[in-house]
Amino acid sequence: MFQRILIANRGEIALRIIRACKELGVRAVAVYSEADADSLHVQMADEAICIGPSSASDSYLKISNIISAAEIADVEAIHPGYGFLAENAHFAEICANCRIVFIGPSPDNIRTMGDKAVARETMQKSGVAVTPGSEGVLANKDEALKWAKRIGYPVLVKAAAGGGGKGMRAAHNDVSLVQAFMTASSEAERAFGYSGMYMEKYVEKARHIEVQILGDEAGNIVHLGERDCSIQRRHQKLIEEAPSPALDDDIRRKIHRAAVKAAEAVKYRNAGTVEFLYDEKTREFYFMEMNTRIQVEHPISEEITGIDLIKEQIRVAAGESLSFSQRDIRMHGHSIEFRVNAEDPYRNFTPSPGHVERVHFPGGNGVRVDSHVYSGYDIPPYYDSMVGKIIVKGNDREEALSRMYRALDEFRIEGISTTVPLGLALLADARFGAGAYDTRFLEHFLEEGTFHMSKQQ
């Protein structure tokens, strides 16, 4: 086992990794920007090193600064968390060249599955179903129009190096496709430094189903069940639950097998997530992409399996084999996660950074809160708006839903706006309660106007 690990991230995920390190008896080294000097992950680490100014490009994304901090702290490994450099193959290679273990998949895994067009081709060759789409990266808008005619509208243009909903646009005709292609490619260039786009059939009324997998150096690969991440706005997830209320046992087994097959095709190691689109009408599912990192919503998989994914990441990276096989993994109960974002849902989700005057997190049986926020903390405006996650577990979905409603109702924060009121409204909606939703549900819910009217009342 490692003696010292540097965490190349911030906020709640950095704190989550620090806790795992402490339980493993490993010293945790935090890094922070000038804006994060008072963050809780800095206070809880065994050691903390400032890596630059507030801007992420000058701190958390600056590889040279991260490596310098690692060398100063004399660490053996770096955990990238999610976001920032977590899926940067170049960073993983630099770590290896500096004889520092990158706690995550290999650079080849990241590169192959990180390029969405290459990933689709790899999955097709391995027999995993993919949505009908273009062969490789689109050269220009004219080629996009040719592929749209072949596939049939509606279509989705997506950044080949994308993630987090950036560089993704739907189109229903030639005119909207040209606009979507130009806008998405420009957004991709700004976000990822690469404007390459590919196209796939847009599955309307689809469920977003993802399967958590773990692989070790010995080639053992297991899954930890699926998560339903269909409640999302502009491809940004808000509520996730495990298991999915949309799958029956037959489809569940098939999608789990497909995820493991996808991971085996690239000899995947460490933690990753294979994402699918599921069409409830046809009962068909299609490979969408693979996230080569730990994900924001990993706690709900932990809750239903009892397996600490961060600890397993660290153990695998240290050269240990998985201590369990697929038959050892048992799913128990139902878990739901709600992302608390510092945004005002009544004002078109305007970011709401600022001073937290007071915060009270919910507690009680079956309630977990992962957050770096505390009373008196100043939320900086430079990073992602998520300030915490509320995770609940129940014996079944009905209990989990009532527990989440109780937890959100118990949550108190003064000084900033959050998405909690929207969460309460969604949980009170009979359609969501029945599990009758898809990836467009939240958008339609907001368009109905009921939520916005609730504030006036």
C-alpha positions as CSV (number, residue, x, y, z in Angstrom):
1,M,0.0,0.0,0.0
2,F,1.1,3.6,-0.7
3,Q,2.4,5.7,2.1
4,R,1.5,9.1,0.6
5,I,-1.1,10.1,-2.0
6,L,-1.6,13.5,-3.6
7,I,-5.1,14.4,-4.5
8,A,-5.2,16.5,-7.7
9,N,-8.7,17.9,-7.1
10,R,-10.8,20.1,-4.8
11,G,-14.1,20.3,-3.0
12,E,-16.2,17.3,-2.0
13,I,-14.4,14.7,-4.1
14,A,-11.0,15.7,-2.6
15,L,-12.5,15.4,0.8
16,R,-14.0,12.0,-0.1
17,I,-10.6,10.7,-1.2
18,I,-9.0,12.1,1.9
19,R,-11.4,10.1,4.1
20,A,-10.6,6.9,2.2
21,C,-6.9,7.5,2.6
22,K,-7.2,8.0,6.3
23,E,-9.1,4.7,6.7
24,L,-6.4,2.9,4.7
25,G,-3.6,4.5,6.9
26,V,-2.3,6.6,4.0
27,R,-1.2,10.2,4.4
28,A,-3.2,12.5,2.1
29,V,-1.6,15.5,0.5
30,A,-4.1,18.2,-0.8
31,V,-3.4,20.8,-3.4
32,Y,-5.4,24.0,-3.6
33,S,-5.7,27.3,-5.6
34,E,-5.5,30.6,-3.9
35,A,-9.4,30.7,-4.0
36,D,-9.5,27.4,-2.1
37,A,-7.2,28.3,0.8
38,D,-10.1,27.9,3.3
39,S,-11.7,24.9,1.7
40,L,-12.4,21.9,4.0
41,H,-10.3,19.5,2.0
42,V,-7.3,21.7,2.7
43,Q,-8.1,21.6,6.4
44,M,-8.6,17.9,6.6
45,A,-5.5,16.7,4.6
46,D,-2.3,15.7,6.3
47,E,-0.5,18.3,4.2
48,A,-1.6,20.9,1.7
49,I,0.3,22.7,-1.1
50,C,-0.8,25.8,-3.0
51,I,-0.5,25.2,-6.8
52,G,-1.5,28.6,-8.2
53,P,-4.0,31.4,-8.7
54,S,-7.8,31.0,-8.6
55,S,-8.3,30.2,-12.3
56,A,-8.4,26.4,-12.9
57,S,-6.2,26.8,-15.9
58,D,-3.5,28.2,-13.7
59,S,-3.9,25.7,-10.9
60,Y,-5.9,22.4,-11.0
61,L,-5.4,22.1,-14.8
62,K,-1.7,23.0,-14.8
63,I,0.1,19.7,-15.0
64,S,3.6,21.1,-14.2
65,N,2.3,22.6,-10.9
66,I,0.6,19.3,-9.9
67,I,3.8,17.3,-10.6
68,S,5.9,19.8,-8.7
69,A,3.7,19.5,-5.7
70,A,3.9,15.7,-5.9
71,E,7.6,15.8,-6.0
72,I,7.8,18.3,-3.1
73,A,5.5,16.1,-1.0
74,D,7.4,13.0,-2.1
75,V,4.2,11.0,-2.9
76,E,4.0,7.7,-4.6
77,A,0.6,8.2,-6.2
78,I,-1.8,10.8,-7.5
79,H,-5.6,10.5,-7.4
80,P,-7.2,12.8,-9.9
81,G,-10.9,12.5,-8.7
82,Y,-13.3,13.5,-11.4
83,G,-13.1,16.5,-13.8
84,F,-10.0,18.5,-14.3
85,L,-7.2,16.1,-15.3
86,A,-9.0,12.9,-14.4
87,E,-9.4,11.8,-18.1
88,N,-6.2,13.3,-19.4
89,A,-4.0,10.6,-20.9
90,H,-1.1,13.0,-21.3
91,F,-1.2,13.6,-17.5
92,A,-1.3,9.9,-16.8
93,E,1.7,9.4,-19.0
94,I,3.6,12.2,-17.3
95,C,2.9,10.6,-13.9
96,A,4.3,7.3,-15.1
97,N,7.4,9.0,-16.5
98,C,7.9,10.7,-13.1
99,R,7.5,7.3,-11.4
100,I,4.3,8.4,-9.8
101,V,1.3,6.0,-9.9
102,F,-1.8,7.4,-11.5
103,I,-4.8,6.1,-9.6
104,G,-7.0,5.4,-12.5
105,P,-6.9,3.5,-15.8
106,S,-4.0,3.3,-18.2
107,P,-3.2,6.1,-20.6
108,D,-4.3,3.7,-23.4
109,N,-7.6,3.1,-21.7
110,I,-8.2,6.8,-21.4
111,R,-7.2,7.6,-24.9
112,T,-9.2,4.8,-26.5
113,M,-12.4,5.4,-24.6
114,G,-11.9,9.2,-24.3
115,D,-12.2,9.7,-28.0
116,K,-15.9,9.0,-28.5
117,A,-15.6,8.1,-32.2
118,V,-12.8,5.6,-31.5
119,A,-14.7,4.2,-28.5
120,R,-17.8,3.5,-30.8
121,E,-15.6,1.7,-33.3
122,T,-14.0,-0.4,-30.6
123,M,-17.4,-1.4,-29.2
124,Q,-18.7,-2.3,-32.6
125,K,-15.7,-4.6,-33.2
126,S,-16.3,-6.2,-29.8
127,G,-20.0,-6.8,-30.5
128,V,-21.4,-4.2,-28.1
129,A,-24.5,-2.5,-29.7
130,V,-24.0,1.2,-30.4
131,T,-26.5,3.8,-31.6
132,P,-26.5,4.2,-35.4
133,G,-24.0,6.9,-36.2
134,S,-21.2,8.2,-38.3
135,E,-18.0,6.3,-38.9
136,G,-15.3,8.3,-37.2
137,V,-15.0,12.1,-36.9
138,L,-17.0,14.3,-39.2
139,A,-14.8,16.3,-41.6
140,N,-17.2,19.3,-41.8
141,K,-20.9,20.3,-41.8
142,D,-21.4,19.0,-45.4
143,E,-20.3,15.5,-44.2
144,A,-22.6,15.9,-41.2
145,L,-25.5,16.6,-43.6
146,K,-24.8,13.5,-45.6
147,W,-24.7,11.3,-42.4
148,A,-27.9,12.8,-41.1
149,K,-29.6,11.9,-44.3
150,R,-28.3,8.3,-44.0
151,I,-29.2,8.0,-40.3
152,G,-32.5,9.9,-40.3
153,Y,-33.5,12.8,-38.1
154,P,-33.4,13.5,-35.2
155,V,-29.7,13.2,-34.7
156,L,-27.2,14.3,-32.1
157,V,-23.8,15.8,-32.8
158,K,-21.3,15.2,-30.1
159,A,-17.8,16.3,-29.3
160,A,-15.4,13.4,-30.0
161,A,-13.4,14.4,-26.9
162,G,-16.4,15.6,-25.0
163,G,-17.9,15.1,-21.5
164,G,-20.2,16.8,-19.0
165,G,-22.8,17.7,-21.7
166,K,-20.4,20.1,-23.5
167,G,-20.2,20.1,-27.2
168,M,-23.5,18.3,-27.7
169,R,-26.5,19.4,-29.7
170,A,-29.7,17.8,-31.1
171,A,-31.0,18.6,-34.6
172,H,-34.3,17.8,-36.3
173,N,-33.6,19.1,-39.8
174,D,-30.9,20.3,-42.1
175,V,-31.1,23.9,-40.9
176,S,-30.8,23.1,-37.2
177,L,-28.1,20.6,-37.9
178,V,-25.8,23.2,-39.5
179,Q,-26.3,25.5,-36.6
180,A,-25.9,22.6,-34.1
181,F,-22.7,21.4,-35.7
182,M,-21.1,24.9,-35.8
183,T,-22.1,25.7,-32.2
184,A,-21.1,22.4,-30.7
185,S,-17.7,22.2,-32.5
186,S,-16.9,25.7,-31.3
187,E,-17.9,24.8,-27.8
188,A,-15.8,21.6,-28.0
189,E,-12.8,23.6,-29.1
190,R,-13.1,25.9,-26.1
191,A,-13.7,23.2,-23.6
192,F,-11.4,20.4,-24.8
193,G,-9.0,22.0,-27.2
194,Y,-10.3,19.7,-30.0
195,S,-13.3,20.5,-32.2
196,G,-13.8,17.0,-33.7
197,M,-17.4,16.0,-33.9
198,Y,-19.3,12.7,-34.6
199,M,-23.0,12.0,-35.0
200,E,-25.4,9.4,-33.7
201,K,-29.1,8.8,-33.9
202,Y,-31.0,10.8,-31.3
203,V,-33.1,8.3,-29.2
204,E,-36.1,10.2,-28.0
205,K,-37.7,9.3,-24.7
206,A,-34.5,7.4,-23.7
207,R,-33.2,6.4,-20.3
208,H,-29.6,7.2,-19.4
209,I,-28.3,4.0,-17.8
210,E,-24.7,3.6,-16.7
211,V,-23.0,0.5,-15.2
212,Q,-20.2,0.8,-12.6
213,I,-17.3,-1.5,-13.3
214,L,-14.0,-2.3,-11.6
215,G,-10.9,-4.0,-13.1
216,D,-7.5,-5.0,-11.8
217,E,-4.1,-5.7,-13.2
218,A,-4.8,-9.4,-13.3
219,G,-7.6,-8.9,-15.8
220,N,-10.5,-9.5,-13.4
221,I,-13.5,-7.3,-14.2
222,V,-16.7,-7.0,-12.3
223,H,-19.8,-4.7,-12.3
224,L,-21.5,-3.1,-9.3
225,G,-24.9,-2.8,-10.9
226,E,-26.5,0.1,-12.8
227,R,-27.5,3.7,-12.1
228,D,-30.3,5.6,-13.7
229,C,-29.1,9.1,-14.5
230,S,-32.0,10.3,-16.7
231,I,-33.0,13.3,-14.6
232,Q,-30.8,15.9,-16.2
233,R,-30.8,19.4,-17.6
234,R,-28.8,20.2,-20.7
235,H,-27.0,16.8,-20.2
236,Q,-26.1,17.8,-16.6
237,K,-27.3,15.2,-14.1
238,L,-29.3,16.3,-11.1
239,I,-30.8,13.1,-9.6
240,E,-29.4,9.5,-9.9
241,E,-30.8,6.3,-8.5
242,A,-29.7,2.7,-8.2
243,P,-31.0,0.3,-9.4
244,S,-33.0,1.8,-12.3
245,P,-36.8,1.5,-12.0
246,A,-37.0,1.1,-15.8
247,L,-35.2,-2.2,-16.1
248,D,-36.6,-5.7,-15.6
249,D,-34.3,-8.6,-14.6
250,D,-33.7,-9.7,-18.2
251,I,-32.6,-6.3,-19.5
252,R,-30.6,-5.7,-16.3
253,R,-28.6,-8.9,-16.9
254,K,-28.0,-8.1,-20.5
255,I,-26.8,-4.5,-19.9
256,H,-24.5,-5.6,-17.1
257,R,-23.0,-8.2,-19.4
258,A,-22.5,-5.7,-22.1
259,A,-20.7,-3.3,-19.7
260,V,-18.3,-6.0,-18.6
261,K,-17.8,-7.0,-22.3
262,A,-17.0,-3.4,-23.1
263,A,-14.4,-3.2,-20.3
264,E,-12.9,-6.5,-21.3
265,A,-12.5,-5.3,-24.9
266,V,-10.0,-2.7,-23.9
267,K,-8.5,-4.6,-20.9
268,Y,-9.7,-2.0,-18.6
269,R,-8.3,-1.5,-15.1
270,N,-9.4,0.5,-12.1
271,A,-12.9,2.1,-11.8
272,G,-14.9,3.2,-14.8
273,T,-18.5,3.6,-16.0
274,V,-20.0,2.3,-19.2
275,E,-23.0,4.4,-20.3
276,F,-25.9,3.3,-22.3
277,L,-29.1,4.8,-23.8
278,Y,-32.1,2.6,-23.2
279,D,-35.2,2.8,-25.3
280,E,-38.1,1.6,-23.2
281,K,-40.4,1.3,-26.2
282,T,-38.2,-1.1,-28.1
283,R,-36.4,-2.6,-25.1
284,E,-33.1,-2.0,-26.9
285,F,-30.0,-0.4,-25.3
286,Y,-27.0,1.2,-27.0
287,F,-23.4,2.0,-25.9
288,M,-23.0,5.7,-25.5
289,E,-19.6,6.3,-24.0
290,M,-17.3,5.2,-21.2
291,N,-16.1,7.5,-18.4
292,T,-12.6,6.5,-17.5
293,R,-12.7,7.8,-13.9
294,I,-14.7,7.8,-10.7
295,Q,-18.0,9.6,-11.1
296,V,-19.9,12.1,-9.1
297,E,-22.7,9.6,-8.5
298,H,-20.5,6.7,-7.3
299,P,-21.9,6.8,-3.8
300,I,-25.2,5.2,-4.7
301,S,-23.4,2.2,-6.1
302,E,-21.5,2.0,-2.8
303,E,-24.7,2.2,-0.8
304,I,-26.3,-0.8,-2.6
305,T,-23.2,-3.0,-2.7
306,G,-21.4,-2.0,0.5
307,I,-18.1,-1.6,-1.5
308,D,-16.0,1.5,-1.0
309,L,-15.1,2.4,-4.6
310,I,-12.3,4.9,-3.7
311,K,-10.5,2.4,-1.5
312,E,-10.8,-0.2,-4.3
313,Q,-9.3,2.3,-6.8
314,I,-6.4,2.8,-4.5
315,R,-5.9,-0.9,-3.8
316,V,-5.9,-1.7,-7.5
317,A,-3.5,1.1,-8.3
318,A,-1.2,-0.3,-5.6
319,G,-1.1,-3.6,-7.5
320,E,-3.6,-5.6,-5.5
321,S,-6.1,-7.9,-7.1
322,L,-9.8,-7.4,-6.4
323,S,-10.7,-9.1,-3.2
324,F,-14.1,-10.3,-4.5
325,S,-15.5,-11.9,-7.6
326,Q,-18.8,-11.1,-9.3
327,R,-20.7,-13.8,-7.4
328,D,-19.6,-12.1,-4.1
329,I,-21.3,-8.8,-5.0
330,R,-24.9,-8.5,-3.7
331,M,-27.2,-5.6,-4.4
332,H,-29.3,-4.5,-1.4
333,G,-32.1,-1.9,-1.3
334,H,-32.4,1.3,-3.3
335,S,-30.2,4.4,-3.2
336,I,-30.8,7.9,-4.6
337,E,-28.4,10.9,-4.9
338,F,-29.4,14.5,-5.3
339,R,-26.7,17.0,-6.4
340,V,-26.9,20.3,-4.5
341,N,-25.7,23.0,-6.8
342,A,-25.1,26.7,-5.9
343,E,-27.6,27.8,-8.6
344,D,-31.0,29.6,-8.5
345,P,-33.5,27.3,-10.3
346,Y,-36.1,30.1,-10.2
347,R,-33.7,32.3,-12.3
348,N,-32.8,29.9,-15.1
349,F,-30.1,28.3,-12.9
350,T,-28.0,31.4,-12.4
351,P,-24.8,30.5,-10.5
352,S,-25.0,31.6,-6.8
353,P,-21.5,31.6,-5.3
354,G,-20.9,33.6,-2.2
355,H,-20.8,33.5,1.6
356,V,-22.5,30.7,3.4
357,E,-23.9,32.3,6.5
358,R,-25.2,29.0,8.0
359,V,-25.6,25.5,6.8
360,H,-27.4,22.5,8.4
361,F,-27.1,19.1,6.7
362,P,-29.8,16.4,7.1
363,G,-29.0,13.3,9.1
364,G,-30.7,10.3,10.5
365,N,-31.0,6.7,9.4
366,G,-30.0,6.0,5.8
367,V,-28.8,9.6,5.0
368,R,-25.3,10.5,3.8
369,V,-24.0,13.9,2.9
370,D,-20.8,14.4,0.9
371,S,-19.9,18.1,0.9
372,H,-17.0,20.5,1.6
373,V,-19.3,23.4,2.6
374,Y,-19.5,24.7,6.2
375,S,-21.0,27.7,7.9
376,G,-18.8,30.8,7.2
377,Y,-17.4,29.3,4.0
378,D,-17.1,31.4,0.8
379,I,-18.0,29.5,-2.3
380,P,-15.7,30.7,-5.1
381,P,-17.1,31.6,-8.5
382,Y,-14.3,29.9,-10.5
383,Y,-15.4,26.3,-10.5
384,D,-18.3,23.9,-10.9
385,S,-21.4,24.9,-9.0
386,M,-21.9,21.6,-7.2
387,V,-21.4,22.2,-3.4
388,G,-22.5,18.8,-2.2
389,K,-24.5,15.6,-2.6
390,I,-27.2,14.1,-0.5
391,I,-27.4,10.3,-0.7
392,V,-30.1,8.2,0.9
393,K,-30.7,4.5,1.1
394,G,-33.9,2.6,1.7
395,N,-35.0,-1.0,1.8
396,D,-36.9,-0.3,-1.4
397,R,-37.5,2.6,-3.8
398,E,-40.6,3.9,-1.9
399,E,-38.6,4.2,1.3
400,A,-35.7,5.8,-0.5
401,L,-38.0,8.4,-2.1
402,S,-39.6,9.4,1.2
403,R,-36.2,9.5,2.9
404,M,-34.8,11.8,0.2
405,Y,-37.8,14.1,0.5
406,R,-37.3,14.2,4.3
407,A,-33.6,14.9,3.9
408,L,-34.0,17.7,1.4
409,D,-36.7,19.3,3.5
410,E,-34.4,19.1,6.5
411,F,-31.5,20.8,4.6
412,R,-30.9,24.4,5.5
413,I,-28.4,26.9,3.9
414,E,-28.4,30.6,4.2
415,G,-26.5,33.1,2.0
416,I,-26.8,31.4,-1.3
417,S,-29.4,29.8,-3.6
418,T,-29.4,26.1,-4.3
419,T,-31.3,23.5,-6.4
420,V,-32.9,22.0,-3.3
421,P,-36.4,23.5,-4.0
422,L,-36.4,21.9,-7.4
423,G,-35.5,18.6,-5.9
424,L,-38.4,18.8,-3.5
425,A,-40.7,19.6,-6.4
426,L,-39.5,16.7,-8.5
427,L,-39.9,14.3,-5.6
428,A,-43.5,15.5,-5.1
429,D,-44.3,14.8,-8.8
430,A,-46.4,11.6,-9.2
431,R,-44.7,10.7,-12.5
432,F,-41.2,10.8,-10.9
433,G,-42.6,8.8,-8.0
434,A,-43.8,6.2,-10.4
435,G,-40.4,6.0,-12.1
436,A,-42.0,7.2,-15.4
437,Y,-39.4,9.6,-16.7
438,D,-36.7,9.9,-19.4
439,T,-33.8,12.2,-20.2
440,R,-36.2,15.0,-21.3
441,F,-38.4,14.8,-18.2
442,L,-36.7,17.7,-16.3
443,E,-36.8,20.0,-19.3
444,H,-40.5,19.3,-19.8
445,F,-41.2,19.6,-16.0
446,L,-39.7,23.1,-16.0
447,E,-41.5,24.1,-19.2
448,E,-44.8,23.3,-17.6
449,G,-44.3,26.2,-15.3
450,T,-45.7,24.6,-12.1
451,F,-42.3,24.8,-10.4
452,H,-41.8,28.5,-11.1
453,M,-45.4,29.3,-10.0
454,S,-44.7,27.6,-6.7
455,K,-42.3,30.4,-5.7
456,Q,-45.0,33.1,-6.3
457,Q,-47.4,31.2,-4.2
